[in-house]
Amino acid sequence: MLELEIESIRVRQETQQRAVVLKVKDSDLYLPIFIGQFEVEAIHRSDDFIKSALLDYFERYKTPEYRNVASQRIALCKGQTVLEKCIRVMLEFVYEEIEKKRRRAILQMAEVAAATSLDNEPFRTQLLDYLEKSEFTQPLADIAKKMEPMEWVSIASKVEDIDSSRHLLGGCRRALESYPDHPGLLLLSAFSRLMIPKLPTDWAIGEFQRAIKLLARPPTKEDTLKAITRFLEMINQKRLPLINNFCHIALKEFPQRDIARTTLKYADPASESGILALKILLESILEKTTLARTHILGGELA
C-alpha cells in the first residue's frame, strides 16, 4: 500500500462507477464504497483555503450565522492538521444535516402516500403542490437563509383559502428538505396543515412543537415572542378546538407573560394550558410585589 501525505485531492471519474453501501456494526452510520477507475490529482492548498472552502459548502445548506459556529467547531476539533479537522467536521455535518434531509424527503413522500393511499387524485394534487412553483416559493427560499420571525407571520397572513394553504404546504415540504431544522419553515408547515381539511392534526402539532423548541434555544431573536403570539392568534381564528394544545406547547418553552396573556385570551382557563398561564402570571405579580416591597420598605415579603 502506498501512503501519501497531501493537502487536498481532486478525484475525476474515468468510468461508470458502482457503489456498495456497508453498515457499520453497532452504529447508524453507512459507508459507501465506490468501485471503478478514478484519476486522482494532488493539489496543494493553504489551510485558509481549505477552511474557507468548507465554510462556503456549509452555506449551501445553513444560514450565514452558521459560518461562525462551524469555524469554532473546526478550531476545537481533534486533528493534527487543518485538513484533518475539516474532514472530521465535514463528515459530522453530512450525518447531522445531509442525511437528515434525505430522511426528511423520504418522510414527506411517505406521508403523502399514506394519507392518499385510497384515492389517486389527492396524491396527484399534493405531488403537484410539492413540485410546482407557487406564490410562496421565493419567500420561503428567502426566509430559509435567515432568522426573521415576523417575516414568517407575513407569509402565514397570505393564506386565504385551501388552495393557498396547499401551495404553502408544498413549498414548505420542499424547503424543509434543505433546512429541516428551520423553525420558521416548521411553523409555516404546521400552520398550513391546520388550514387543510382532513389532514392529520398530529403532524401539525409535532411540527409546531419542534419549531417552538428550536426557537427556545439561545440566542433568542427580539421579536420571537411577538411572532409566536401572532401564530397563536391565527390558529385560534382558523382551528379553535386545537388552540389549547398549541398554547400549552408555547408556554412550556416560553413561560412568559405575553404568551400567558394570549393563552388566557383564547384557551379554556380550566384547561392545562389555562392553568399554566394563570400560574405564570401570578408568579410574575408576586415577583413584582416582592421587588416593590423591598424597594419601598427595605424589607422582603414574608
Long-range contacts (C-beta under 8 A, 24 or more apart in sequence): 4-42, 6-42, 6-43, 6-44, 7-42, 7-43, 7-44, 7-45, 7-46, 7-50, 7-83, 8-42, 8-43, 8-44, 8-45, 8-50, 8-83, 9-40, 9-41, 9-42, 9-43, 10-40, 10-41, 10-43, 11-38, 11-39, 11-40, 12-38, 12-39, 12-40, 12-41, 13-37, 13-38, 14-38, 14-39, 29-95, 47-81, 47-82, 47-83, 50-82, 50-83, 50-86, 51-82, 51-86, 54-86, 54-89, 54-90, 57-90, 58-93, 61-97, 61-98, 61-101, 61-178, 61-179, 62-97, 62-179, 63-144, 63-145, 63-146, 63-147, 64-145, 64-146, 65-147, 97-180, 100-180, 100-181, 101-177, 101-178, 101-180, 104-176, 104-177, 104-180, 105-177, 108-173, 108-176, 108-177, 111-203, 115-199, 115-200, 125-166, 126-166, 126-170, 128-170, 129-166, 129-167, 129-169, 129-170, 130-170, 130-173, 130-174, 131-170, 132-170, 134-167, 134-168, 134-170, 134-171, 135-164, 135-167, 136-167, 136-168, 136-171, 136-172, 137-171, 137-174, 140-171, 140-172, 140-174, 140-175, 140-185, 140-188, 141-175, 143-182, 143-184, 143-185, 144-175, 144-178, 144-179, 144-182, 144-184, 144-185, 147-183, 147-184, 147-221, 148-184, 148-221, 149-184, 149-215, 149-221, 149-223, 149-224, 149-226, 149-227, 149-228, 150-223, 150-226, 150-227, 150-230, 151-184, 152-184, 152-187, 152-188, 152-227, 152-231, 153-227, 153-230, 153-231, 155-188, 156-187, 156-188, 156-191, 156-230, 156-231, 156-234, 157-234, 159-191, 159-192, 159-195, 162-195, 162-196, 162-197, 165-192, 165-195, 165-196, 166-192, 166-196, 168-192, 169-193, 169-196, 181-214, 183-210, 183-211, 183-212, 183-214, 183-215, 184-211, 186-210, 186-211, 186-214, 187-211, 187-231, 191-231, 191-234, 191-235, 194-235, 194-238, 194-239, 194-242, 195-238, 195-239, 201-239, 201-242, 204-242, 205-242, 205-245, 205-246, 205-249, 208-246, 208-249, 209-249, 212-249, 212-250, 212-252, 212-253, 212-254, 213-253, 215-253, 215-254, 216-253, 216-254, 224-254, 225-254, 225-256, 225-258, 225-259, 226-258, 228-254, 228-259, 229-258, 229-259, 229-262, 232-259, 232-262, 232-263, 232-266, 233-262, 233-266, 236-266, 243-267, 244-268, 244-271, 244-272, 244-273, 244-274, 245-273, 247-273, 247-277, 248-272, 248-273, 248-276, 251-276, 251-277, 251-280, 252-276, 255-280, 256-280, 257-281, 257-284
